[in-house]
Amino acid sequence: MANWVPLWLHRLGSPPVFYRFAGAVRPWALGLALVLGAVALYGGLFVAPADYQQGDAYRIIFIHVPSAWMSLFIYGAMAVAAFIGLVWRIKIAETVAMESAPVGAAFTFITLVTGSLWGKPMWGTWWTWDARLTSELVLLFIYLGVIGLYHSFEDRRQGARAASFLVLVGAVNVPIVHFSVNWWNTLHQGSTVRLLGPSHIEASMLWPLLTMMAATKLYYIASLFARARADLVASESGKGWVRDLLAGRTGNDPA
Amino acid sequence: MRPGSTSAACAALLRRDLTLAWRRRGDIALPVLYAVIVATLFPFALGPDPALLSRIAGGVVFVTVLLAILLSLDQLFRADIEDGSMEQLMLAPQPLALLVAMKILAHWITAALPLIVVAPLLAGMLRLPPEAMPVLVAALLLATPLLSLMGAVLVALTAGTRRSGMLLALMLLPLCVPVVIFAAGAVAAAQEGLPWIAPIAWLGAGLALALVLAPLACAAALRIAMDT
């Protein structure tokens, strides 16, 4: 009975199967992400009360905090995919790892920009060399390095393998950077909004935050699948299934 | 034909790299010259105020040394890849990680050691107090091998690409953040008369870790980048 799970995963490793699976999942994920995002924005911007100290300015956390979570979550997902791709040489895993990087970089960038927008009225400055800000900036550099390394190879698979290796080196390095930066400058550590735990936040502020978290996760899946489909078509352009696809022939299931 | 012992192969490779570097002595002087130029520019840009210069001296020397090493890292494997010796090293019966470690050691001796020699001079020009000077040299002795080892992994990853200079800087920056923090932190602590042993110990721990892991990672990265 449990046999179909490994069998299905095994079949998913084949590019045409993954292409069709991603194509079927993507609209649902995107639609659900948009609906949940709209609900969360409504809850965050209209339903949740204003903060007694920060007024309405705190409402940016409904974008900022989910983006910050995603910037780390996507790195974790990318590292797992890179490890699988390097060890078992599964092409889909390499594609997933490489196409995660731009999405992760975008979320990291959004985190930094929204943090700056919030910091300007709250701290009086849009940038400070605080530990959390600095590690987030370093994370952005790692993402950019991965993207740059991937695109500097002429052979896509070779580039993907080299960049996957860099992802793993970065995964070892990220905790070290985090702790050394904390040690270097722990100013503002307690006052950053990201430290808000579930126990310290009002329920009417918590549910839009969690809904937005689900929305960003679904958006990541939708974006990743769209990018992976485009990448598969480009890298497999010589294969029969892509030619059938472009010619509009659905054909029989080749997998 | 029986292959030579591993230690003999390592010694031969080290001797070869050092001889090659010695034949082109002018290239060894370039990173040092670069460091001197960069360090000289800081007083021009910031003004010759001794109080300000002595406060930033430690950090300026570390960043300058880092940039000079970054400049020389690009050449680490390039000549060997272009003339095909790297393929021979990969095919050698000896473990590639050890052979690569010898190449990194040769690079450290030729590129980083002259920088460590000249660093106290630069720090003195920038008015670093004499009591902080031994800490500066100790931190450099621990930090430069760490930079060479981590840089070698990244250089190996870019071995198969055409343009690597800017990319290397982008990839090395996140890796060298802790090194700069601890090394400059030790010097700053010594300047203020605080205990400086903790950051030095962190650097030593990082070096011990990198000495074991970096040659293995570098060998794996070379195999990926050369696609063998």
Boltz contact constraints between the chains, C-beta under 6 A:
constraints:
  - contact:
      token1: [A, 138]
      token2: [B, 174]
      max_distance: 6.0
  - contact:
      token1: [A, 138]
      token2: [B, 177]
      max_distance: 6.0
  - contact:
      token1: [A, 141]
      token2: [B, 173]
      max_distance: 6.0
  - contact:
      token1: [A, 141]
      token2: [B, 174]
      max_distance: 6.0
  - contact:
      token1: [A, 142]
      token2: [B, 174]
      max_distance: 6.0
  - contact:
      token1: [A, 145]
      token2: [B, 170]
      max_distance: 6.0
  - contact:
      token1: [A, 145]
      token2: [B, 171]
      max_distance: 6.0
  - contact:
      token1: [A, 148]
      token2: [B, 167]
      max_distance: 6.0
  - contact:
      token1: [A, 148]
      token2: [B, 170]
      max_distance: 6.0
  - contact:
      token1: [A, 152]
      token2: [B, 161]
      max_distance: 6.0
  - contact:
      token1: [A, 152]
      token2: [B, 167]
      max_distance: 6.0
  - contact:
      token1: [A, 153]
      token2: [B, 161]
      max_distance: 6.0
  - contact:
      token1: [A, 158]
      token2: [B, 227]
      max_distance: 6.0
  - contact:
      token1: [A, 161]
      token2: [B, 224]
      max_distance: 6.0
  - contact:
      token1: [A, 162]
      token2: [B, 157]
      max_distance: 6.0
  - contact:
      token1: [A, 162]
      token2: [B, 224]
      max_distance: 6.0
  - contact:
      token1: [A, 162]
      token2: [B, 225]
      max_distance: 6.0
  - contact:
      token1: [A, 165]
      token2: [B, 221]
      max_distance: 6.0
  - contact:
      token1: [A, 165]
      token2: [B, 224]
      max_distance: 6.0
  - contact:
      token1: [A, 166]
      token2: [B, 157]
      max_distance: 6.0
  - contact:
      token1: [A, 173]
      token2: [B, 175]
      max_distance: 6.0
  - contact:
      token1: [A, 176]
      token2: [B, 178]
      max_distance: 6.0
  - contact:
      token1: [A, 177]
      token2: [B, 177]
      max_distance: 6.0
  - contact:
      token1: [A, 177]
      token2: [B, 178]
      max_distance: 6.0
  - contact:
      token1: [A, 180]
      token2: [B, 178]
      max_distance: 6.0
  - contact:
      token1: [A, 180]
      token2: [B, 181]
      max_distance: 6.0
  - contact:
      token1: [A, 184]
      token2: [B, 181]
      max_distance: 6.0
